[in-house]
Amino acid sequence: MKRQTLGAIGALITCPCHWIGVAVLVGGSAATAWLARYLPALLVVLGVPFLISLWFLFRREPGAACARCAPGARGGTGG
């Protein structure tokens, strides 16, 4: 599995805005009471994996060059 795919899936699962939507969807249940009590801590705890997932998603592969930077590319500075 590519690192970017793993980062995208991780970012979707751990995104703090999605967890607020989950809190709204389970409104009126025991899960809402639990989320209301622990949501700030949950958002902080999920913030770290979210940032790591974004890093995986947008990090360039080692040794990979962008299309503009490749040697011999039109308009590139590498050649």
C-alpha positions as a Markdown table, in Angstrom:
| # | Residue | x | y | z |
|---|---|---|---|---|
| 1 | Met | 0.0 | 0.0 | 0.0 |
| 2 | Lys | 1.4 | 3.3 | -1.0 |
| 3 | Arg | 2.3 | 5.8 | 1.8 |
| 4 | Gln | 0.0 | 8.4 | 0.3 |
| 5 | Thr | -3.0 | 6.0 | 0.4 |
| 6 | Leu | -2.2 | 5.1 | 4.0 |
| 7 | Gly | -2.0 | 8.8 | 4.8 |
| 8 | Ala | -5.3 | 9.6 | 3.1 |
| 9 | Ile | -7.2 | 6.8 | 4.9 |
| 10 | Gly | -5.6 | 7.8 | 8.3 |
| 11 | Ala | -6.5 | 11.4 | 7.8 |
| 12 | Leu | -10.1 | 10.6 | 7.0 |
| 13 | Ile | -10.5 | 8.4 | 10.1 |
| 14 | Thr | -8.7 | 10.7 | 12.5 |
| 15 | Cys | -9.9 | 14.1 | 11.2 |
| 16 | Pro | -11.3 | 16.1 | 14.2 |
| 17 | Cys | -14.1 | 17.6 | 12.1 |
| 18 | His | -15.4 | 14.1 | 11.4 |
| 19 | Trp | -15.6 | 13.2 | 15.1 |
| 20 | Ile | -17.7 | 16.3 | 15.8 |
| 21 | Gly | -20.1 | 15.0 | 13.1 |
| 22 | Val | -20.1 | 11.6 | 14.8 |
| 23 | Ala | -21.1 | 13.3 | 18.1 |
| 24 | Val | -24.1 | 14.9 | 16.3 |
| 25 | Leu | -25.1 | 11.7 | 14.7 |
| 26 | Val | -25.2 | 9.7 | 17.9 |
| 27 | Gly | -27.1 | 12.5 | 19.7 |
| 28 | Gly | -29.4 | 11.4 | 22.5 |
| 29 | Ser | -27.6 | 8.2 | 23.3 |
| 30 | Ala | -25.2 | 7.0 | 26.0 |
| 31 | Ala | -22.4 | 7.5 | 23.4 |
| 32 | Thr | -23.2 | 11.2 | 23.3 |
| 33 | Ala | -22.7 | 11.5 | 27.0 |
| 34 | Trp | -19.4 | 9.8 | 26.8 |
| 35 | Leu | -18.3 | 11.9 | 23.8 |
| 36 | Ala | -19.5 | 15.1 | 25.5 |
| 37 | Arg | -17.3 | 14.3 | 28.5 |
| 38 | Tyr | -14.2 | 13.2 | 26.6 |
| 39 | Leu | -14.5 | 15.0 | 23.2 |
| 40 | Pro | -11.8 | 17.7 | 24.0 |
| 41 | Ala | -9.3 | 15.0 | 25.1 |
| 42 | Leu | -10.3 | 12.8 | 22.2 |
| 43 | Leu | -9.7 | 15.6 | 19.7 |
| 44 | Val | -6.2 | 16.3 | 21.2 |
| 45 | Val | -5.3 | 12.6 | 21.2 |
| 46 | Leu | -6.6 | 12.1 | 17.6 |
| 47 | Gly | -4.8 | 15.3 | 16.5 |
| 48 | Val | -1.4 | 13.6 | 16.6 |
| 49 | Pro | -2.3 | 10.7 | 14.3 |
| 50 | Phe | -4.1 | 13.2 | 12.1 |
| 51 | Leu | -1.0 | 15.3 | 11.7 |
| 52 | Ile | 1.1 | 12.2 | 11.0 |
| 53 | Ser | -1.4 | 11.0 | 8.4 |
| 54 | Leu | -1.2 | 14.4 | 6.7 |
| 55 | Trp | 2.6 | 14.1 | 6.7 |
| 56 | Phe | 2.3 | 10.7 | 5.0 |
| 57 | Leu | -0.2 | 12.1 | 2.6 |
| 58 | Phe | 1.8 | 15.1 | 1.4 |
| 59 | Arg | 5.3 | 13.9 | 1.9 |
| 60 | Arg | 7.3 | 13.3 | -1.3 |
| 61 | Glu | 8.8 | 9.9 | -1.9 |
| 62 | Pro | 12.5 | 9.8 | -1.3 |
| 63 | Gly | 14.4 | 10.5 | -4.5 |
| 64 | Ala | 11.2 | 11.5 | -6.4 |
| 65 | Ala | 11.4 | 14.8 | -8.2 |
| 66 | Cys | 8.4 | 16.9 | -9.2 |
| 67 | Ala | 7.7 | 17.3 | -12.9 |
| 68 | Arg | 9.0 | 20.8 | -13.1 |
| 69 | Cys | 12.3 | 20.0 | -11.2 |
| 70 | Ala | 13.2 | 16.9 | -13.2 |
| 71 | Pro | 16.4 | 17.3 | -15.3 |
| 72 | Gly | 15.6 | 18.2 | -18.9 |
| 73 | Ala | 12.0 | 19.2 | -18.0 |
| 74 | Arg | 10.6 | 22.1 | -19.9 |
| 75 | Gly | 10.9 | 25.2 | -17.7 |
| 76 | Gly | 12.7 | 23.2 | -15.0 |
| 77 | Thr | 15.7 | 24.3 | -13.1 |
| 78 | Gly | 17.4 | 20.9 | -13.0 |
| 79 | Gly | 19.0 | 20.8 | -16.3 |
